[in-house]
Amino acid sequence: MKIKQFFGNRINGLKTFPVAHLILLFLTGCSTYFIHIDQNETRQIKLIVAGILGFLVSLIGPLLTLHAEEETKTIRIINRITQLFALPTIAGYYRLLQGLSENARYAENLLYFGIFPLLILGILTLIARIFRQKEHKIWFSRTSLLHSVGFGLLAGLIVWGGLSGALGSISELFDVDINRKWYEYFGTFSMFLLAGSFMINYYSSVTEYLPKGSHSEFELQSTRLMKIFGSYIFLPLALIYLTIFTAYGIKILITGVRPKGIIVWLGTGYFARGMLTYFLTFAENSRFFDKIRQILFISFVLIALMMIKALQLRIQDYGITINRYFVGMFILFIIGFSVLALCLPKMRLRLFISLLFGLSLISLYSPRNAPTIAFSSQKSRIESLLAKANLKLPLQKDSFKDLTGDGAGELTETVIDFVNTQPYEKRNKVLFNNQYSDKDSSRFYGYEIRDYLGIEDYYREPEESKDIEFRLRADNTNFEGKGITTQTYDKLYEIHWTSPLIRDNTLMYSISGEIKEINLTPYLEEIFAQSKRSGEPFIIEQENTKFIITRLDGTKFENGKIQLDNEIEGYLLTK
């Protein structure tokens, strides 16, 4: 019955708004094609603006037909004329926009993209208003029109976000590199075809409740709207995500791969989306939706098991933190609620609130609350890491000063994180047995504790480097005026034509396919000195070649060593 009603509404919408649906298909197809070929965005915007204008024009006639108590011959003629006029409107307006210069002024853009389409719509609206005054049986509901537009855009955004999230989930869980164009394809489909058809079909479906010939406003039926969004928007998206997670679970069983940590957050999002689907379809009492709800609750349990495994692996590696504690309690809530919801279907909403409230109280106020468990876990982890480094609590001054090995960094980071996140009194007693008590200065960030343990302060500003970066820059012209002879050479090359490459202060270059090189090491001090003389090139003369270097960068380090950068410009003269 639900499927028959779904297709029945869409068939009625297609019959009433055939040209509008054709334009939506056209816009979706053209935008998809432009995305595929990486077409100029300006051309795409012009086509979209023209298409939207034609789409609005195509709605005028069908709206008159929908709201007329009796479909007269005049209304039928206006309906056909406006729908046929919509197609040449797109072609003509797009041609007009194509003639607009790429460097058009603001006034021209405002005229063609704003004022002109508003003028056309204003004229058509005026005609409809005049016609309405003569035909008193025609009545429009502004409220339902605004609802249709708003709900259509909302549906498009939800589907676009949901499908994009599904692509992201596939990419993260299965290590698949998905082309960004697919996100744009789904955006085009969602915001044109789906959003536009949703507006039309929603408005067509509510017209049967409109009081034709009356001037009272249409009241929004929230329950009906919830059914539409729940059945046709959220439920299909939930099933898509369920398919993805099922495939990932099969992959884990077959390959034995460790569940990724991101499954925790993806599973949380799936549970939220699934519960929203359940809430929006709560008024549906058919056997089909009862089965769907059972499938949702079973899927919550299965995905929660994957979340538990991923969280367990994370805790084994890094211990329990407050965040991981709450994640674990939330997973426990998902499993407990889902199992009870399957057993007690008539108490689901009360179970949801009661379990959430009860677990929150346990997490915050019980003897096994989040801060207590996190403190104990991180303390045990520090003791384990210290044992590997032949250290133990309490820590003494400069305990970490000579710390080396693969586990040194992990131990240091763990202690620093413990210092920064745990209460002062408890951490001081555990780490130092109250030997270190500079309470005022170490309460928040523990800078002094880093110094006390001999840990490098990552927040301390580095000492000013004594390395000197130098740049040689010279004028590329008037070499003869500077006493540089070029007339005795047969050929002159710009150095960048010779594919230059500087590696370990050796310049390699190519002339007539032959690779040559020159060691610049003997000239490094002279190049450094020349860089201080403004506008002077550096000259290297050999038996049959002369280098006139006009651009060269490098660094003179504190130890006196000079290293040249790869970029070089100038001229090469050969005999």
N, C-alpha and C positions, 0 to 999 in steps of 0.2 A: 504493500500500500504506500509506504514512504517513497520507494523508488518510482512507482507510478506517478505519484504526486509531484516528485522532483522533475521528471521528464515532462509531465503535463504542463507545469509552470513555464518551463523553458520553451516548449513548443508554442505556447500561447505568446510568449515574449517574442519569439522569432516571427510569428505571423503578424504581430502588431508593429514591430520595429525591424523589418527586414533590412532596410538600408543602413540603419544604425549598427546592426551586427556586422554587416558587410564592411563598413568603415572600420570597426574595431579590428576585424581580421586583417584588413589592409594595413592599418597602423602597426599591428603586432608583427606582421610579416615583413614590412619595410624596415622597421626598427631592428628586427632580428638580422636582416640582411646587412644593414649598415654596420651593426656590431661585428658581424662575421668578416666583413672586408675592411674593417677599421676605417670606415668612411669619415669624411670631415664632419665634425659635430654641428657646424653651422647649417649645413644642408639638412641634416637630420632634424634640427630644431625647427627649421622653416616648414618641413613636411609635417611635423607633429602639430605645429600651430595651425596650419591649414586644415589638417585632418580633424582637429578638435572643433574648429569652427564649422566644418561640414557636418560633424557629428551632432552638434547642437542644433543646426538648421534642420537636420533630419528628424529631430524629436518633436518639432512643433505640430506637424500634422497628426501623428499618432496620439499625441496628448489631447488634441481636440477630439479625436475619435473616442478615446477612453472616457472622457468626462461628459460627452454629450449623452443626454438621456435618450435621444433618438438620433440615429445616424442619417442625416439628410444628404441629399445629392450635393449640396454646396460643401458640406464637410468632407465628403469623399473626394471631391475635386481638389480642395485645398490640401488634403492629406497626400494625394498623389503628386501634386505640383511641388510641395515642399520637400518630399523625399527625393524626387527626381532632380530638383534644384540643388540638393546637397552635394551631389557628385561633381557637377561643373563648378560649384563653389570651391571645392578643394583644388581642382585643377587650375582654375583661374587665379585663386589667391596664392597658390604655390608659385605659379609663373610670375606673379607680381613681386613676390618676395625674392625670387631668384634674380630679378632685375635690380635688386637693391645692392649697392656697392658694399664690398667687404669693409670699407673704411667709412661707412655711413655715419653721419652725425647722430647725436642723441635724439634730436628732434625728429629725424627721419625714422629711426627705430621706434620711437614712441608712436608716431603716426601709423606706421604699417603694422606693428605688432600689438598695439593697444587701442588707439582711437578708431581705426578703420573697422576691425572686427566688432568692437562695441557698437559702432554706428549701424552695421548690418543687423546685429542682434536687436538693437533698439528699434529699427524699422519693422522687423518681423514681429517683435513683441507688441508694437503699437497696432499693427494690423490685427493681431490676435485679440488685443484688448477691444478694438472697435467691433470686431466680429462678435465678441462675447457680449457686448452691450446690446447687440441686435438679437442674439440668441440667448435668452435668459436661462435656458435649461443647461448651459455649459457652466461648470464650476471647477475651479482648481484648488487643490489643497497645498498651500505653500509648505506647511509643516511636513507632509509626507514627501514632498520633493526634496527638502533639505535633509530629511532622514535618509532618503535613498542615496543621495550624493555622499553624505558622511559615512554611512554604513558600507557603501561600495568602496570608498577609499580605504576605510579601515580593514575591510576584508582583503583588499589587494596588498596592503602593508603586512598583514598577519601572514598571508600565504608566502609573500616574498621573503619575509624574515624566517619563516619556518623552513622553506625549501633551501634557503642559504645556509641555515643552521644544519640541515641534513647533509648538504655538500661538505660543510666544515667537519661534521662528525665522521663522514666517510674518509675524508683526507687525513684526519688525525688518527683514527682507529686502524685504518688499513694501509697507512703510509702511501696514499695515492696522491699524485700531484695533479690537482684539478685546475684546468685553465680558468682564469678569472672571467672569461667571456661567459661561462655557464651561469655565473651569478647575474650577469647583465641580461642573459636570455630569460632567466626566471623573473627578473625585475620587469622586463618588457611584457612578458605574458601576464604577470600578476596585475600590473598597474594599467594595462590597456584592456586586454580581452576579458580577464576575470573581473576586475573592478567595474569596467563598463557594463558588462553583461549582468553583474550582480545588481547594479543600480537599476537597470531596465527591468529585470525579472522581479526584483523586490517591489518596485513601484507597480508593475503589472499585477502582481499577486494581491497587493493591498487595495487595488481599485474596487475589488468586489465588496469591500467593506465600506467604501466611500459613500456617503449619503448624497447621491446625485440629485441635483436640483435644490439642495439645501446649502445654506451658508455657514453651517457649523463646521468646526475644525475636526480633523482626524486625530484621534488619540492613539499614541504609541502603545502597542500590545507587547509588553516586555517579555512575557512568557513565549510568545510566538517568535520574537526576535532571538531569544536565547536558543530555541530549538533550531533555528536556521543556522546560526553560527556554530552551535555544537555539532549538528548533524553533518553539515556540508563544508565546514572550514576546519574546526579543531579535530574532529574524528578522523578524517583522512590523513591529516598531518601526524596524528598520534600513531596511526597504523604504519605510516612510512618510517617513523622513528623505531617502532617496534621491529620492523623488518631489518633495519640496520643493526640494532642491538642483538637480534637473534642470529644474524650472520656472524657478528663478532663473537658471540658465545660459542658458535660452532667452530670458528677459527681457533679459539682458545682450547677447546676440547680436542681438536684434531692435531694441532701443532704443539700444544703445551706451552705456548708463549705466555709470559707474564702479563696480566691485565695492566694497561696503561693507567697512570694516575688521573688522567683527564676523564676517565670513565666515571669517576665520582661526581664531577660537576655536570657531565652530560646526563648521568642518571638522575641527578637532582632536578635538572631542567625537564627531563622526561616525566618525572613524577608530578611536577607542578603543572605541566601541560595536560597530563592525563587526568589529574584531579579537576582541572578547569573544564575538560571535556565532560567528565562525569557530572559536574555541577550544571553545565549548560544543557545537558540532555536529561536532567533529573525528571523533567515532566513527561518524558517519553516512557510509556508503559508496555511497549510491545515486547514479545519474546526475543526479537532480534537485538534490541538494545540491552535486554537482560544478559544475553550471551556476551555482547560486546563489553559490558561492565565486568563480567567475570574474567574475560580475557585480559582486561586492563589490570585487574588486581593480581592475577597470576603473574603477569609480566612484571609488575612492580617487585614481586618477591624474587624472580629470577635475576632481574637487573641488580637488585640489592645484594644478591650473593656475589656478583662480579665486583660490585663496589666494596664489599667486605674484603675480598681477596686483594684488591688494589690497595686499600687502606692498610691491611695487615702487612703487606710488603713494605709500604712506606714507614710504618711504625718499626718494623724490624731494622730498617736502615737508619732511621733518625729519631726513634723514640716517639712518645706521645707528647703533643703540644696541646694547648687549649683549643686551637682550631680543629685539630684532629679528634680531640675528645668530642666536640660538638658534632662533627661530621659522623663519628661513630654512633652517637645517640640518635642522630637524624636517620641513619640507616636502620637502627633498631626500631625507630618509630615507623618507618616505611613497612618493615616486615610485620611488626605487631599489628598495625592498622589493617594491612592488606589481608592477613590471615583471619582476623576477627571480622572484617567486612565480608569475606566470603562465607563465614559461618553465621553471621548475624546481619543479613542484608537490610533489615528494617531499622537498624540502629547505627548506620554508617556515619552520618553527620555528627551524632552525639559521641561516637567513638573517636572520631577525628579530633574533636575539641578536647575531650577528656584525656586522651593519650598525650596529645601535644602539651597540655597544661601540666600533666603529671611528670613527664620526662623533663620538662623545663625546670620544675621545682627540684627534682633530683640532681640535675646538672649544676644548679646554682647553690643549693642550700644543704644537700646531704653530706655526710662525712666523706663520701667518695665523689665530691664535686670536681668540676673541671680544673680549677687552680691546684688543688691538692694532688690529683692524679698526675697532672702535667709536671709539677715540681718533682715528685718522686721518680717519675720516668726519666726526666732529664738528669737528675742526680745520679741515677744508676748508669746512665749512658756515659756520663763524665767519668765515673769510677772505672768503667770498663775500658775507656780510652786511655785513662791514666795508667792502668795496669799494663797495657801494651807498651807504654813509654817508660816503664819502670818508675812510675811516680805514684803517689797516693795522697789522699786528703789527710789533714788540711794542707793547703799549698803554702809554700814559703816564698820569701822575696826572691825574685829572679828565677823562679822555678822553670819558666819557659824560655829563658834567655838563650840557652844553647840547644833548644829543642830542634831536632832534625828528623828526617825520615818521611815516608809516605803519609803517615798518620798525623804529622805535626800540624798541617794546615787544618785538618778536620777537628782536631782537639782544640786548637786555638779558636776557631770559629764557634765551636760548641760552647766553650767557656764564655766567650764574649757575648754570645746570644743569651746565655743563662744570666750573666751579669745585667744585661740590658732589660730583660723581661721579667725577672723574678723580684719579689719584695726584698728590700734592703736587709732587714734583720735576718730573714731566713737564709738568704744567699751568703751573707757574711759569716753566719755561724757554720754553714756547711762547707764553704770553700776555705775559710781561714780560721775557723774556730775562734772567732772574734778577736784575732790578733791584729787584723787590719780594721780600723774604726774611724777612718776619715769620713764621717757620716755626711757632713754637709756637702762636700764637693763630689761625692761619688754616688749620691742617691739616684740620679737619673740616668747618666750615660756611662759611668764607670771609667772615665778617662784615667784617673789616678790608679785604678786597679790595673789597667793595662801597663802603666809604668812600673807598678809594684811587681808584676809578674814577669816583666821584661818583654812584653808583647809590643810589637811595633804599632804605633798609633796611626791607623789609616787615615784619620781625619786631620792629622797635623800637616800643615803646609810644607811642601818639600823645600829643601834648601835651594837657593838660587843657583842655577847651573852656571859654571864658569866656561862652558863650551861657547865658541864664537861662530856664529853663522855669517858667512860673507857672500857678497854678490859682486861679480864683475860685470859692469855695464859700460858700453862704449857706443859712440856714434857710428853708423854704418857707412857714412859717406866721407868724402874729402880726405882720403888716405894720403894722397900726394902732398897735401898741405901740411900734414903731420909728419912728413919725412919718411913715409912708408912707400917703398918702391914697388910698383906692380908691372911696369912696362917690360921688364926683362923676362917675364913668364909668358908661356904660350896659352895656357888655359886657366880660367877662373871658375871655380865651383862655389856655390853656396853650400856650407857644410851640411845643412839639413837635407840636401838632395842626395847626400852620400850615405844615407841610413846610418847615422852615427850612433854608437853605443859605448858608454863609459862603464867599465867594470873593473873594480879594484884599481882605480886611477889609471887604467889603460884605455885609450881611445881606439875603437875599432870602426873602420869606415870602408866603403866600397866604391871603387872607380872602375867603370867598364866591366863590371862583373867580378872584379878581383878584390878580395877582401884584404885590407892592410890594417896595420895597427901602429900606434906610437905610445910609448910609455911616458906618461906625464909626471911620474914620481919625481924626477930631477927638477921639475919646474914648479913644484907645489908651493914652496916658500915665496918664489917670485910672483906666482899667480895671486897668492894671498896679499902680498904687498901691493900689487898692481890694482887690486880691488878697492884699495883705499884712495886711489887717484881717480877722481871723477872724470868720466868720459874717455879714458885712455884704454885702447885695446891691448891685448897681450899678444906678442909676436913670437912664434917659434920658427926658426929658419933651419932647414936641413939642406942637403946637397942639391936636390932637385925639387924641393917643395917648400912652401911657406904657409904657415897657419896664421891667420889673423882672427883671433878669438874676440868676439864682441859681447858675448853673454855666456857666463859660466857661474854656477853656484857651488858652494861647498861648506864644510864645517871644520873648524879647527878645535879639536878637543882639548880638555884640560891637560892631558898628558903630552900635548904637542903634536899628536898625529893629525894629519889633514886627510879628509875624505871628500872627493868631488861627487856632486850629484850627476845624474844621467843626462840632464838637459844641457845642450851646448849649441851656440849659434856663432856664425862668422863666415869666413871665406877660406878656401883652399886654393892655392896657386901652384901650378905645376909647369915644368919646362918640357 
